[in-house]
Each structure stands twice: as C-alpha cells, then as structure tokens.
Amino acid sequence: MVLWRNRTFVLHTASVTLSVAGTAAAQVAVVFAVLGSGGSAGDVGTVGVCGLVPALAFFLVGGVVADRWPRRLVLVGSSAVSAVTQGGLAISVLTGQARLAHFAVAAALLGIATAFARPAAQGLLLRGLGREEGPRAFAAFRLALNLAQIGGSALGGTVVAATGPGWTLLADALTFAVAIVLGLSLRVEGTFRVRGGVVRSLRDGWAEFRAHRWLPPMIVQFAAVNALAVGAYELVLGPVVAADAAAWGLIMAFDAVGMVLGGALLLRWTPSRRAAVGGGALTAAPLVAMAFGAPVSAVCVAATAAGVGVEVFGVGLMTSLQRHVRPDRLSRVSAYQSLAGFGLTPAGTALAGPLAAWSGDRGALGVTAAVLLAVSAGIVGPRWQDRGDEREGEDRHGGKRAPGGRRA
C-alpha cells in the first residue's frame, strides 16, 4: 500500500495515536485520583470544565499559529507542555500532595495544548497527500485513533486498578515524550506565506470557511451531533434511560465496534458529502431505539450503526476539506470547525436535564433524536452536487491544486 510508504503520514499517525492512547488512560486515572484525594463527583466535573473552557478559548489562536509556523513544531511544543504537565501531576499524586487545584491547573494546561495541537494535527495530516490517497489516509488515521481510544481506556482501567492513578499519569507523560521524538523526526514540511496580523489571519480563515457553501451546513451538523448525540445522549440521557451500568457499557462497546467497522469499510470506499450527511444522521439511531423502549440487543445494533455513521461523516468531511480548502488556511478552518463543533457540547449536556424534566427521560431522547434528524435533513440541497463543487475547488486554486500547497 503506497500510503504506508509516506513517511510523514506514518510518523504523524504513530505520534498522535500514541498520545491518544495515553490520554484515554489518563482520563480514567484523573477521575480516580480526584476521588482518591477526597474529591467528589462535582469536583470531577469541575476538572473537566477546567480543561474544556481553555481549549475553546484558544482554538482560533491555535489555528492561526498552525498556519504560520511549521505544524510539526507546533505539535512538538504542545506535546512538550503536555508531557511536563502530566509528569508534574503524576509526581504530586504519587507523593500524596495532589489537591483539586493541581488537577484543575493541569486540565487547563492540557486544554490549551489541545487547542494548538488539533488544528496543527489536521493540517499536517493533509500535507503531501494526493486527492486519491486522502480518503484512505483519513480512514486509516481515524481507525488508528479509535483503536487507541478503546485500548487506552481499557488499559487505563487495568493499570489504575493494579498500580494506582499516579503511575498511569506518568505513563501518559512518557507517551507525549515519545511523541516529541517522533515529531522531531518528521521532515520540515515548510511554512506558508501568511500576511498580516492575528486579526487579519482570523478574518482570512473565516472568509475561507464561508467561501464553501457546503462547509457551514456540515459544521452545523457536526455541532448538532456533538451537542445532542454526545452532550445530551451519551453524557446524560443514555445512562439514565439504560438504568444499568452493565447494559450501558455494552451499548457503548457496540458503538466503539461500529467505529472500528466504519474505519475498515472506509479504507475501500470514499463517501460523498451526501453520504457523509447520512452518516451523521445515523448517530440518532440509538436515541430512537431507546426512546421507543427497544431491548438492549436492538439498541446495541443501533449503536453499531451510529458508530459506522460517525466514521462516514468524519472521513467525508475531511476529504472535502482536503479537496477544496486552501492549504495555507486549512488549520484556521479546522479551528473554526473545532470551535463550532465542540463548543455546543456543554450546552447539550446542560439542556438534557431540563428537557427530561419537561418531557420525561424517553421523551427527551425522542425530542433530541428528532432535532438531530431534522438538522441532517435540512442541510442537504442542490448546492451539494459533488461535480459542481469539484469544479469550484479547481477554479479557486487555479486548476488542480498541488497536494502539498505553496511553500516558503
């Protein structure tokens, strides 16, 4: 497979995958470390918010930086911050000195590092890939990340149970250290000629975001999936309606299986944007099943379909970004995407409770599913014809765009 001979792709994928596995394990460790230090469930939530808010605040700045500086160095810098942060937190936990403030500050620093890493990672992944390689690379990248997330979470629980959360956090710090080495091993991919200050850079990124008629609707769906299928369903309504930890764990396991199956499917199939929107709509399947009181087995089947849909949507969106967005503005567009997509997740979580109080738990799931399906149905129109958009992409870049973009 030609893809695996692309040195940048292989090293970048290995670096990010290792970091994701370590972070997934660390997320388990942090929960038990906070509780073990005398904290409460509310304190665990406070730590989560301390990580989310700085990430949202710095996403746009991270996108500007990733379009101005070599993206591999941005990733190396964010990995260095994460390694030092997790290493320091691990030492405080191992020595019994950790307090809620330590966890909150560490979460904030990791959130800021994420805000710089995510736009740089997406921009770097797209560099050096041709139009034909791109979709398969995205599918392979997402498949690796999903496996790392699943394996990291499972391994984190095992390690925490065997040795305690401190050693798990230290292991996460080591994964970031290895990521630094891998990042420095990447060849310098060049920098873009980005003119003007930060404000102009943000305006140019916003202009690029709005220039593609298909992109804002897809980000609206991305935001809806995160707010409703993740924020409302996975974090609140799903566990409440399942009312059984074992049943809910089984449902989420089948969701993960669906993402892996979707990744394997997309190694051979490139979804159109219409198919991507359909994939996003599939995330409503388990909500509908639970709203109608379906048995756990049926909900598991629906969750598998939702997992496949997540991958179809993700690869379809990333493929369109590669084919149509200017390379020198890609990280800024990715930052707007992340801000819009993840910024509404807390709102979905917050609204789930009042909605359940008004319509009942199953009724709230039905309303949430209906809104998600309505958003998906409403954003598809004549402007989505793929052939016309291909011509638009070629015209904007002056013919068929070179995969790597313009270099300084």
LINZI-V751408 format. One record per residue. N is the residue number from 1. SS is DSSP state (alpha for helix, beta for strand, coil for the rest). OMEGA is omega in whole degrees, 0 to 359 (* if undefined). D_FIRST is the distance of its C-alpha to the first C-alpha in Angstrom with 1 decimal. Layout:
N SS OMEGA D_FIRST
N SS OMEGA D_FIRST
This chain:
1 coil 183 0.0
2 alpha 183 3.8
3 alpha 184 5.4
4 alpha 174 5.9
5 alpha 176 7.4
6 coil 187 9.8
7 alpha 180 12.7
8 alpha 181 14.8
9 alpha 183 12.7
10 alpha 181 12.1
11 alpha 180 15.8
12 alpha 179 17.1
13 alpha 179 15.5
14 alpha 181 16.8
15 alpha 183 20.1
16 alpha 180 20.8
17 alpha 180 19.7
18 alpha 179 22.1
19 alpha 180 24.8
20 alpha 179 24.6
21 alpha 179 25.0
22 alpha 180 28.0
23 alpha 178 29.5
24 alpha 177 29.3
25 alpha 181 31.2
26 alpha 179 33.6
27 alpha 175 34.5
28 alpha 183 35.8
29 alpha 183 37.6
30 alpha 180 39.3
31 alpha 183 40.9
32 alpha 176 42.4
33 alpha 178 43.4
34 alpha 179 45.3
35 alpha 181 47.0
36 alpha 179 47.7
37 coil 179 49.4
38 coil 180 51.8
39 coil 181 50.0
40 coil 176 50.0
41 alpha 176 47.5
42 alpha 178 48.7
43 alpha 177 47.8
44 alpha 177 44.3
45 alpha 178 44.2
46 alpha 179 45.7
47 alpha 178 43.0
48 alpha 178 40.3
49 alpha 179 42.1
50 alpha 176 42.5
51 alpha 185 38.7
52 alpha 185 38.1
53 alpha 178 40.8
54 alpha 178 39.8
55 alpha 179 36.2
56 alpha 182 37.5
57 alpha 187 39.9
58 alpha 182 37.5
59 alpha 184 34.4
60 alpha 176 35.6
61 alpha 178 36.5
62 alpha 178 33.1
63 alpha 178 31.5
64 alpha 181 33.8
65 alpha 183 33.1
66 alpha 176 29.3
67 alpha 182 29.8
68 alpha 183 32.2
69 coil 173 30.8
70 coil 187 27.5
71 alpha 178 25.6
72 alpha 179 24.3
73 alpha 174 28.0
74 alpha 178 29.0
75 alpha 178 26.6
76 alpha 179 27.9
77 alpha 179 31.4
78 alpha 177 31.0
79 alpha 178 29.4
80 alpha 177 32.5
81 alpha 181 34.9
82 alpha 181 33.3
83 alpha 180 33.3
84 alpha 181 37.0
85 alpha 182 38.0
86 alpha 177 36.5
87 alpha 178 37.8
88 alpha 179 41.3
89 alpha 179 41.3
90 alpha 180 40.3
91 alpha 180 43.2
92 alpha 178 45.6
93 alpha 182 44.7
94 alpha 180 44.9
95 coil 178 48.3
96 coil 182 49.6
97 coil 186 50.2
98 coil 175 47.8
99 coil 182 49.5
100 alpha 180 48.5
101 alpha 179 48.6
102 alpha 180 46.0
103 alpha 181 43.5
104 alpha 180 44.3
105 alpha 179 43.8
106 alpha 179 40.5
107 alpha 179 39.2
108 alpha 179 40.3
109 alpha 178 38.6
110 alpha 177 35.3
111 alpha 177 35.7
112 alpha 178 36.2
113 alpha 178 33.2
114 alpha 181 31.1
115 alpha 176 32.5
116 alpha 185 31.2
117 alpha 187 27.8
118 alpha 178 26.7
119 alpha 180 27.0
120 alpha 181 25.5
121 alpha 180 22.5
122 alpha 179 21.8
123 alpha 181 22.4
124 alpha 179 20.3
125 alpha 184 17.2
126 alpha 182 17.6
127 coil 174 18.1
128 coil 179 15.8
129 coil 177 13.6
130 coil 182 14.1
131 alpha 182 15.5
132 alpha 180 12.6
133 alpha 189 10.2
134 alpha 184 13.2
135 alpha 180 13.7
136 alpha 177 10.4
137 alpha 179 10.8
138 alpha 181 14.4
139 alpha 180 13.8
140 alpha 179 11.7
141 alpha 181 14.4
142 alpha 177 17.2
143 alpha 179 16.1
144 alpha 180 16.1
145 alpha 179 19.5
146 alpha 178 21.0
147 alpha 179 20.3
148 alpha 179 21.7
149 alpha 180 24.7
150 alpha 181 25.5
151 alpha 180 25.2
152 alpha 179 27.0
153 alpha 180 29.9
154 alpha 180 30.3
155 alpha 179 30.2
156 alpha 178 32.5
157 alpha 180 35.1
158 alpha 182 35.0
159 alpha 178 35.4
160 alpha 180 38.1
161 alpha 185 40.0
162 alpha 188 39.8
163 alpha 183 40.4
164 coil 184 41.4
165 alpha 183 39.8
166 alpha 180 40.4
167 alpha 177 38.0
168 alpha 177 35.3
169 alpha 178 35.9
170 alpha 177 35.8
171 alpha 177 32.4
172 alpha 177 31.2
173 alpha 179 32.6
174 alpha 178 30.7
175 alpha 177 27.3
176 alpha 177 28.3
177 alpha 177 29.2
178 alpha 178 25.8
179 alpha 177 24.3
180 alpha 180 26.7
181 alpha 180 25.4
182 alpha 179 21.7
183 alpha 178 22.9
184 alpha 179 24.9
185 alpha 178 22.0
186 coil 173 20.3
187 coil 178 21.1
188 coil 185 23.8
189 coil 180 22.4
190 coil 177 25.8
191 coil 180 28.4
192 coil 175 29.8
193 coil 180 33.3
194 coil 185 34.7
195 coil 175 38.4
196 coil 181 41.3
197 coil 184 41.9
198 alpha 182 40.5
199 alpha 179 42.4
200 alpha 179 41.2
201 alpha 178 37.6
202 alpha 178 38.0
203 alpha 179 39.7
204 alpha 178 37.0
205 alpha 178 34.3
206 alpha 177 36.6
207 alpha 178 37.0
208 alpha 179 33.3
209 alpha 183 33.1
210 alpha 185 35.9
211 alpha 182 34.8
212 coil 187 32.2
213 alpha 182 34.2
214 alpha 189 31.4
215 alpha 179 30.7
216 alpha 177 34.0
217 alpha 179 34.1
218 alpha 178 30.7
219 alpha 174 31.8
220 alpha 178 35.0
221 alpha 177 33.1
222 alpha 179 31.0
223 alpha 179 34.4
224 alpha 179 35.9
225 alpha 181 33.1
226 alpha 182 33.6
227 alpha 188 37.4
228 alpha 183 37.9
229 alpha 179 35.1
230 alpha 186 34.7
231 alpha 183 38.0
232 alpha 186 40.4
233 alpha 187 38.7
234 alpha 186 36.7
235 alpha 185 39.0
236 alpha 192 42.4
237 alpha 181 42.9
238 alpha 179 40.3
239 alpha 181 41.6
240 alpha 181 45.2
241 alpha 178 45.0
242 alpha 175 43.1
243 coil 179 46.0
244 coil 184 44.3
245 alpha 181 41.9
246 alpha 180 40.3
247 alpha 180 39.8
248 alpha 177 38.4
249 alpha 179 36.0
250 alpha 179 34.8
251 alpha 180 34.3
252 alpha 176 32.2
253 alpha 178 30.1
254 alpha 174 29.3
255 alpha 178 28.5
256 alpha 177 25.9
257 alpha 178 24.5
258 alpha 179 24.3
259 alpha 178 22.2
260 alpha 178 19.7
261 alpha 178 19.7
262 alpha 177 19.4
263 alpha 179 16.4
264 alpha 178 14.7
265 alpha 186 16.0
266 alpha 171 14.8
267 coil 183 11.1
268 coil 184 12.0
269 coil 177 15.2
270 coil 182 16.4
271 coil 171 20.1
272 coil 178 22.8
273 alpha 176 25.5
274 alpha 178 27.8
275 alpha 179 25.4
276 alpha 178 25.0
277 alpha 176 28.8
278 alpha 176 29.0
279 alpha 177 26.7
280 alpha 179 29.1
281 alpha 180 32.0
282 alpha 180 30.6
283 coil 178 31.3
284 coil 186 34.9
285 alpha 180 34.6
286 alpha 177 35.7
287 alpha 179 38.5
288 alpha 181 39.9
289 alpha 181 39.7
290 alpha 179 41.5
291 alpha 180 44.0
292 coil 176 45.1
293 coil 180 45.4
294 coil 177 42.7
295 coil 184 42.3
296 alpha 181 39.7
297 alpha 180 37.5
298 alpha 178 37.4
299 alpha 178 36.7
300 alpha 177 33.8
301 alpha 179 32.3
302 alpha 179 32.9
303 alpha 176 31.3
304 alpha 177 28.1
305 alpha 179 28.1
306 alpha 178 28.8
307 alpha 176 25.9
308 alpha 181 23.5
309 alpha 178 25.5
310 alpha 181 25.0
311 alpha 178 21.2
312 alpha 179 21.5
313 alpha 183 24.0
314 alpha 181 22.2
315 alpha 178 18.9
316 alpha 179 21.1
317 alpha 182 23.2
318 alpha 178 20.6
319 alpha 179 19.0
320 alpha 177 22.5
321 alpha 181 23.2
322 alpha 188 20.3
323 alpha 190 21.4
324 alpha 184 25.1
325 coil 180 26.3
326 coil 183 27.2
327 alpha 183 25.0
328 alpha 177 28.2
329 alpha 188 29.5
330 alpha 181 26.5
331 alpha 178 27.5
332 alpha 176 31.0
333 alpha 177 29.9
334 alpha 179 27.8
335 alpha 176 31.0
336 alpha 178 33.1
337 alpha 182 30.7
338 alpha 181 30.9
339 alpha 181 34.6
340 alpha 185 35.2
341 alpha 185 32.9
342 alpha 184 34.0
343 alpha 182 37.5
344 coil 180 38.9
345 alpha 178 37.6
346 alpha 179 40.9
347 alpha 177 42.9
348 alpha 178 41.5
349 alpha 183 42.3
350 alpha 183 45.8
351 alpha 184 46.6
352 alpha 181 45.6
353 alpha 177 48.7
354 alpha 179 51.3
355 alpha 178 49.5
356 alpha 178 49.8
357 alpha 181 53.4
358 alpha 188 54.1
359 alpha 184 52.4
360 coil 184 51.7
361 alpha 180 48.4
362 alpha 177 47.1
363 alpha 178 48.5
364 alpha 177 46.7
365 alpha 179 43.4
366 alpha 179 44.3
367 alpha 180 45.2
368 alpha 179 42.0
369 alpha 181 39.9
370 alpha 179 42.0
371 alpha 181 41.5
372 alpha 179 37.7
373 alpha 179 37.6
374 alpha 177 40.1
375 alpha 181 38.0
376 alpha 181 34.9
377 alpha 187 37.0
378 alpha 186 38.8
379 coil 181 36.1
380 coil 180 34.6
381 coil 181 36.5
382 alpha 183 36.3
383 alpha 184 34.7
384 alpha 180 31.5
385 coil 188 30.7
386 alpha 184 27.1
387 alpha 178 27.9
388 alpha 180 30.7
389 alpha 177 28.9
390 alpha 179 26.2
391 alpha 179 29.1
392 alpha 182 30.6
393 alpha 180 27.5
394 alpha 181 27.4
395 alpha 184 31.1
396 alpha 185 31.2
397 coil 177 28.9
398 coil 184 30.3
399 coil 181 27.8
400 coil 187 24.0
401 coil 175 23.4
402 coil 185 21.4
403 coil 186 18.5
404 coil 181 20.1
405 coil 182 23.6
406 coil 182 26.8
407 coil 180 27.3
408 coil * 30.6
